[in-house]
Amino acid sequence: MSVWEAVLGILGMAVITMVTRSFFMIPDREIPLPQWVRDGLRYAPLAALAAVIVPEIVMTQGELIHTWKDARLYAAAVGTAYFFWKRGILGTILSGTAVMLTLRIGLGW
């Protein structure tokens, strides 16, 4: 691939990104969407977050983990439990990190 092809590819991707992201910002008034689409879009950030986090918890080297001795499982469980108990983001991060570091450093998981 030549330099010009790479530059052309980058510019093309930039244009496509700007066009697709500006569809909702260009019109002067709000685009009418059916209620079922609005309901579905409410869950899009959660779905995207789950799509990023879940594979990091249950997979290693591109395969599902085969053992329960994985610190990520317990850290995610403790973090989730803390969030549902206290509803605090900082506590969720700290509790999950504390469990993960304890299991990794203490037990070598």
PEJOWO-V838123 format. One record per helix or strand of 3 or more residues. SS is the DSSP state (H for helix, E for strand). FROM is the first residue (numbers start at 1). TO is the last residue. If there is no record, write none. Layout:
BEGIN
SS,FROM,TO
SS,FROM,TO
END
This chain:
BEGIN
H,3,26
H,35,42
H,44,58
H,71,86
H,89,107
END
